[in-house]
Amino acid sequence: MRSLSFFALGVAALTLSTSVQAIDARPKAMAAALMTEDYQQAPMPPGFQVVVTELDGPVFADATGRTLYQWPSRRMRNGYTGEAKGTPGCSNEKTTENAGLMSPYPPGLVLPDLDTRPSCAQAWPPVLAAADAKPVGAWTIVARPDGTKQWQYNEHPLYTSYFDEKPGDVLGGTTRTERVAGNYAWRTPIQPSPNVPPGFIVESSANGRMILTTGRMSIYAYEKDTAKTSACTGQCESLFPPMLAPASAKALGEWTIIERAPGVKQWAFRGQPLYRHAPDIERMSMIGSDVPGWSNVYTQRVPAPPQNFKLVETDAGTVIADPQGRTIYTYVCADDAADQLLCDHPKTTQAYRLAMCGGGDPAECVKQFPPVLAPVSAKSGSNAWGTMYLDAKSGREAAATDKDALHVWTYRDRPVYTYAGDEFVGDTDGDSRGEFQGRRQGFNAMFVRDDYFGKAN
């Protein structure tokens, strides 16, 4: 393995080329991040509200702004976990053994750190309803096994997360279930319906809340268009078919209609006429945005990473990198107990991470996947990115005055890391390391596009 000094020389050389880009080179994305998603107004019981979050868009929240989650039943390798509709299953009884739902762990193994492991209901406090509460629309009430009443949404019992501390936090789960949530029964924030015309939906991606067709195919915009005219005609129209609107269609909020030709209407969003990309075969594709002048369309963009971070081209796609150009990784983890508690946050057990990256040796784990250090005065400018003091040996959050405390960058309130095995700028050898290619427990490179996911190895 080459030394870090050699690595740094490689960064200095590549910084002069287009392989490494400063985050500041994305003014359009940063400006777009200021826009937020519109949603359909619907009746709610007293005490609930909608909070627009940076990564997941509008979510339902309780009176204090804490995001509401559901835990839908999901089939695992060896059975089901989660909750069936109308059946609360997250209780105050502490789980002590592994359930054997996913290999390689057989059932009956004693779970780590039982002295600090919370019960399901401690980690996921149920959203209780008052004795005189009344159902409102999709909001209903179900009796818990202990006799208390719990709110439901579309028949799914509702919870908050002990990770969330302020309005806008969505640290207990994500709506990016396909690319982030991995092989476990994840908790999902509940959301109001986006305010879009029939035929369109909105889903979360690495770049933001992406507009799709109801078949989950991507929508694109062309930089040469105006708010009232399309510049994509002839051969261009064959490659990027316009999203035509029916004759009866009406403008809706930020959605307008242009006339491509007499009697031919086309949908536009925020002054951008909309198209599909004929070669797209995968859902949520972004390959049309590789065509010069074309881009995917978002209701809101994710916040940019910290200012001194970089974008680096790799063989597998563009990644977010630290100031020296080293690929940044996030760590994901959920245990294999029946209640599927997360183990990827400094509040939780570190036994799985230490076993995976250091064979149980904290010093080796720090050597292999060191957290990305942040200046003491560092500010990210967003809720998604932040900093914390971390005890590098235990992996737990520390006080600034603690002897072994490191001030590190975080994403979604979890430390981010580099990998010692990456020798050159653009290496992503730490990607997908762990169980199920890092999707159940392990490290994943921070690719800036979802269609790069899983291609590094």
C-alpha positions in Angstrom: 0.0 0.0 0.0 1.4 3.4 -0.9 1.8 6.0 1.8 -0.6 8.9 2.4 2.0 11.3 1.3 2.1 9.6 -2.1 -1.7 9.7 -2.1 -1.7 13.4 -1.4 0.6 14.0 -4.3 -1.8 12.2 -6.6 -4.7 14.4 -5.3 -2.7 17.5 -6.0 -2.1 16.4 -9.5 -5.6 15.3 -10.2 -7.1 18.5 -8.7 -5.8 20.3 -11.8 -7.9 18.1 -14.0 -11.7 17.5 -14.3 -11.4 14.3 -12.3 -11.8 16.2 -9.0 -14.3 19.0 -8.7 -14.9 21.3 -5.8 -18.4 21.3 -4.5 -18.7 25.0 -5.2 -18.8 24.1 -8.9 -22.5 23.2 -8.6 -24.3 26.5 -8.2 -27.4 25.3 -10.0 -27.8 22.4 -7.6 -27.3 24.6 -4.6 -29.8 27.2 -5.8 -32.3 24.4 -6.5 -31.9 23.1 -3.0 -33.7 26.2 -1.8 -36.9 25.0 -3.5 -39.2 22.7 -1.6 -41.9 20.3 -2.6 -45.5 21.2 -2.7 -48.0 18.7 -1.3 -51.7 18.0 -1.3 -53.6 19.4 1.6 -55.6 16.8 3.5 -57.4 16.8 6.9 -55.3 15.8 10.0 -56.2 15.2 13.6 -55.4 18.1 16.0 -51.7 18.0 17.0 -50.3 16.8 13.8 -48.5 18.8 11.1 -46.4 18.6 7.9 -42.7 19.4 8.0 -40.6 19.8 4.8 -37.3 17.9 5.4 -34.1 18.3 3.4 -33.7 14.7 2.2 -37.2 13.2 2.3 -39.4 16.2 1.4 -42.7 16.7 3.2 -43.3 14.3 6.1 -46.0 14.1 8.7 -44.9 15.1 12.2 -46.3 15.3 15.7 -47.0 18.6 17.6 -43.3 19.0 18.5 -42.2 18.4 14.9 -40.9 14.8 15.3 -41.3 12.8 12.2 -43.9 10.0 12.1 -42.8 6.5 10.9 -44.5 3.2 10.0 -43.0 -0.3 10.2 -44.6 -2.2 7.3 -44.3 -6.0 7.3 -41.6 -7.3 5.1 -40.6 -10.8 4.0 -37.0 -11.7 5.1 -34.9 -14.7 4.1 -36.4 -16.8 7.0 -39.8 -15.4 7.7 -41.5 -12.0 8.2 -41.0 -9.1 10.5 -42.5 -5.6 10.8 -46.2 -5.0 11.4 -49.2 -6.1 9.6 -51.8 -3.4 9.1 -53.8 -2.7 12.2 -51.5 -4.8 14.4 -49.0 -3.0 16.6 -46.0 -5.2 17.3 -43.4 -2.8 18.8 -43.6 -3.4 22.6 -41.8 -2.5 25.8 -40.4 -6.0 26.1 -36.6 -5.9 25.5 -35.5 -8.4 22.8 -32.5 -10.4 23.9 -31.9 -12.9 21.2 -31.2 -13.0 17.5 -34.2 -14.1 15.4 -32.4 -15.8 12.5 -34.4 -13.9 9.9 -31.3 -13.3 7.8 -28.1 -15.4 7.5 -25.3 -15.6 8.6 -26.7 -15.3 12.1 -28.7 -18.3 13.4 -31.6 -17.8 15.8 -31.0 -17.8 19.5 -27.7 -15.9 19.7 -27.6 -13.4 22.5 -27.6 -9.9 21.2 -24.7 -7.6 22.1 -24.8 -4.8 24.7 -28.0 -5.9 26.3 -27.4 -3.5 29.3 -27.9 -0.5 26.9 -30.1 -2.0 24.2 -33.5 -0.3 24.3 -36.8 -2.1 23.9 -38.6 -1.6 20.5 -41.0 0.9 22.1 -38.1 2.9 23.7 -36.4 3.2 20.3 -39.6 3.7 18.5 -42.1 5.5 20.9 -45.7 4.7 19.7 -47.8 7.8 18.8 -50.5 7.5 21.4 -54.0 8.8 20.9 -56.1 10.5 23.6 -59.0 8.6 25.0 -61.4 11.0 23.2 -59.5 11.1 19.9 -61.6 10.7 16.8 -60.4 9.2 13.4 -59.9 11.8 10.6 -59.7 10.6 7.0 -56.8 8.2 6.6 -55.9 8.7 10.3 -57.4 6.0 12.5 -56.9 4.5 16.0 -55.9 1.0 17.0 -55.8 -0.6 20.5 -52.3 -1.7 21.6 -51.8 -4.9 23.5 -51.4 -3.0 26.8 -54.8 -1.3 26.2 -53.5 2.1 25.2 -54.7 3.7 21.9 -52.3 4.3 19.0 -52.6 6.5 15.9 -52.5 4.8 12.5 -52.1 6.2 9.0 -53.6 4.1 6.2 -53.9 1.4 8.9 -50.2 1.4 9.7 -49.4 2.1 13.4 -47.3 5.2 13.9 -44.1 5.8 15.8 -41.5 8.5 16.4 -37.8 7.8 16.6 -35.4 8.3 19.5 -32.8 9.4 17.0 -34.8 12.5 16.0 -34.3 15.6 18.2 -35.6 18.5 16.2 -38.1 19.3 13.4 -36.8 18.2 10.1 -34.8 15.3 11.5 -35.5 12.0 9.6 -32.8 10.0 11.3 -34.8 6.8 12.1 -35.6 5.8 8.5 -35.7 7.0 4.9 -38.0 7.0 1.9 -35.0 5.9 -0.2 -35.8 2.3 0.6 -34.4 0.7 -2.6 -30.9 2.3 -2.4 -30.3 2.9 1.3 -32.6 0.9 3.5 -30.9 -2.5 2.8 -31.9 -6.0 3.7 -33.9 -5.4 6.8 -37.4 -4.4 7.8 -36.9 -0.6 7.7 -39.1 2.1 9.2 -40.4 4.6 6.7 -41.4 8.2 7.2 -45.1 8.8 6.3 -45.8 11.6 3.8 -48.6 13.6 2.3 -49.2 13.1 -1.3 -47.2 15.3 -3.6 -49.1 17.9 -5.5 -48.6 16.5 -9.0 -51.0 15.9 -12.0 -52.3 12.4 -12.7 -49.6 10.3 -14.3 -46.7 11.6 -12.1 -45.2 10.7 -8.8 -42.3 11.9 -6.7 -39.6 9.7 -5.0 -36.5 10.3 -3.1 -33.1 9.8 -4.7 -29.4 10.7 -3.9 -29.9 14.0 -5.6 -33.3 14.9 -4.3 -37.0 14.4 -4.7 -37.2 13.1 -8.3 -40.3 13.5 -10.6 -41.2 10.2 -12.3 -44.1 8.7 -14.2 -46.4 6.4 -12.3 -44.4 3.6 -13.8 -41.4 5.1 -12.0 -39.6 6.1 -15.2 -37.6 9.3 -15.2 -38.6 12.7 -16.4 -36.2 15.1 -18.1 -36.0 18.8 -19.0 -34.0 20.5 -21.8 -32.0 23.7 -21.1 -32.8 25.2 -24.6 -36.6 25.3 -23.8 -38.4 28.3 -22.5 -41.4 28.4 -20.2 -43.8 28.5 -23.2 -41.9 26.7 -26.0 -40.1 23.5 -26.7 -36.8 23.4 -28.7 -36.9 19.6 -28.9 -38.4 18.7 -32.2 -37.7 16.2 -35.1 -35.0 13.7 -34.2 -34.7 15.2 -30.7 -38.4 14.4 -30.1 -37.8 10.8 -31.0 -35.0 10.5 -28.4 -36.9 12.5 -25.8 -40.7 12.1 -26.3 -42.6 14.9 -24.7 -44.9 14.3 -21.8 -48.2 15.1 -23.4 -51.1 16.4 -21.4 -54.7 15.5 -22.2 -56.9 18.1 -23.8 -58.9 18.5 -20.6 -55.7 19.1 -18.4 -55.5 22.2 -16.3 -52.6 23.9 -14.7 -51.9 22.8 -11.1 -49.7 24.8 -8.7 -46.2 24.8 -10.2 -47.4 22.7 -13.1 -48.3 24.4 -16.3 -49.1 23.4 -19.9 -47.5 24.5 -23.2 -48.9 24.0 -26.7 -46.3 22.2 -28.8 -48.5 22.4 -31.9 -52.2 23.4 -32.4 -54.2 21.1 -30.2 -51.1 19.3 -28.8 -50.4 20.0 -25.1 -47.3 19.3 -23.0 -46.7 19.3 -19.3 -44.2 21.7 -17.8 -42.9 22.0 -14.2 -41.5 25.3 -12.9 -41.3 26.6 -16.5 -39.6 23.5 -17.8 -41.4 21.4 -20.5 -41.1 17.8 -19.5 -40.0 14.7 -21.5 -39.2 11.0 -21.2 -35.9 9.4 -22.5 -36.7 6.7 -25.0 -33.6 4.5 -24.2 -34.4 4.4 -20.5 -35.1 0.8 -19.4 -34.5 1.0 -15.7 -36.7 2.8 -13.2 -35.4 6.1 -11.9 -32.7 6.1 -14.6 -30.4 9.1 -15.0 -28.7 8.2 -18.3 -30.7 10.8 -20.1 -29.0 13.5 -18.0 -25.7 12.4 -19.6 -26.9 13.9 -22.9 -25.6 17.5 -23.1 -28.3 20.0 -22.2 -30.6 17.5 -20.5 -31.3 16.9 -16.8 -33.6 15.0 -14.5 -36.3 17.0 -12.7 -36.7 17.4 -9.0 -39.3 19.1 -6.7 -36.3 19.8 -4.4 -32.6 19.0 -4.3 -30.6 17.6 -1.5 -28.2 20.1 0.3 -24.7 20.2 -1.0 -21.9 18.5 1.1 -19.6 20.7 3.2 -17.8 23.3 1.1 -14.3 21.8 1.2 -15.5 18.4 0.0 -15.0 17.3 -3.6 -16.7 15.4 -6.3 -14.4 12.6 -7.7 -14.9 10.6 -10.9 -14.4 6.8 -10.4 -14.8 3.8 -12.6 -18.2 3.2 -11.0 -19.4 6.8 -11.1 -19.0 10.1 -9.2 -18.5 10.0 -5.5 -18.3 12.5 -2.7 -14.8 12.8 -1.4 -13.0 14.4 1.5 -10.8 17.5 1.0 -7.9 15.2 0.0 -10.0 13.5 -2.6 -10.5 10.2 -0.8 -13.8 8.5 -1.3 -16.3 9.0 1.6 -18.3 6.0 3.0 -21.4 5.7 5.1 -22.0 2.8 7.4 -25.4 1.0 7.6 -26.4 -1.6 10.1 -29.6 -3.3 11.5 -29.5 -6.2 13.8 -31.2 -9.5 13.0 -33.6 -9.4 16.0 -37.3 -9.5 15.6 -37.6 -5.8 16.2 -34.8 -5.0 13.7 -33.2 -2.2 15.6 -30.7 0.0 13.9 -27.0 -0.3 14.9 -25.4 2.3 12.6 -25.6 5.3 15.0 -23.3 6.3 17.8 -26.2 5.9 20.3 -26.4 2.2 19.4 -24.1 -0.9 19.9 -20.8 -0.7 18.0 -20.2 -4.5 18.2 -21.2 -5.2 14.6 -19.1 -2.4 13.1 -16.0 -3.3 15.2 -16.4 -7.0 14.3 -16.7 -6.3 10.6 -14.0 -3.7 10.1 -11.5 -4.6 12.8 -12.2 -8.2 13.9 -13.4 -6.7 17.2 -10.3 -4.6 17.6 -11.2 -0.9 17.8 -7.7 0.3 16.9 -7.8 -1.9 13.7 -11.2 -0.6 12.9 -10.1 3.0 13.1 -7.1 2.2 11.0 -9.2 0.5 8.3 -12.1 3.0 8.2 -11.0 6.2 9.9 -13.8 8.8 10.4 -13.4 12.0 8.4 -12.1 14.7 10.7 -13.8 18.2 10.7 -12.3 21.5 11.8 -13.7 22.5 15.2 -15.3 25.6 13.7 -16.8 23.6 10.7 -20.3 24.4 9.6 -22.2 22.5 6.9 -25.0 24.9 6.3 -27.6 22.1 6.3 -29.4 19.7 8.6 -28.3 16.6 6.6 -24.5 17.3 7.1 -23.1 18.1 10.5 -20.3 17.4 13.0 -19.9 15.6 16.3 -17.3 14.6 18.8 -16.6 10.9 18.6 -14.7 8.5 20.8 -12.7 6.8 18.1 -12.2 3.6 20.2 -15.7 3.0 21.3 -17.5 4.6 18.3 -19.8 6.4 20.7 -20.5 10.2 20.8 -18.1 12.0 23.2 -17.7 15.3 24.9 -15.3 17.9 23.4 -13.2 17.7 26.6 -12.8 13.9 26.4 -9.2 12.7 26.0 -9.8 10.6 22.9 -12.5 12.8 21.3 -12.3 13.4 17.6 -14.3 16.1 15.8 -15.7 14.4 12.8 -18.1 15.0 9.9 -21.5 13.4 9.9 -24.2 12.6 7.4 -27.7 12.0 8.9 -26.1 12.3 12.3 -23.8 9.4 11.6 -20.0 9.6 11.1 -18.6 9.3 7.6 -15.4 7.5 6.8 -12.6 6.9 4.4 -11.0 3.5 3.7 -7.3 2.7 4.2 -7.4 0.3 1.2 -8.1 3.2 -1.3 -4.6 3.9 -2.7 -5.5 6.5 -5.4 -8.0 9.2 -6.0 -11.1 7.6 -7.4 -10.6 4.2 -5.6 -13.8 2.8 -4.1 -12.4 -0.5 -2.7 -14.3 0.0 0.5 -17.7 0.1 -1.2 -20.1 -2.8 -0.4 -17.9 -4.2 2.3 -20.0 -6.1 4.8 -23.0 -8.4 4.8 -25.2 -8.5 1.7 -22.8 -6.2 -0.2 -22.9 -3.8 2.7 -26.6 -3.3 2.4 -27.5 -4.9 5.7 -24.3 -4.2 7.7 -21.3 -2.5 6.1 -19.8 0.4 4.3 -21.0 2.1 1.1 -19.4 4.7 -1.0 -21.3 8.0 -1.3 -22.2 8.0 -4.9 -24.0 11.1 -6.2 -26.4 9.0 -8.4 -28.5 6.1 -7.5 -27.8 4.3 -10.8 -24.2 4.1 -9.7 -25.2 1.9 -6.7 -23.5 -1.5 -6.5 -21.3 -1.0 -9.6 -18.0 -0.4 -7.8 -17.3 -4.1 -7.3 
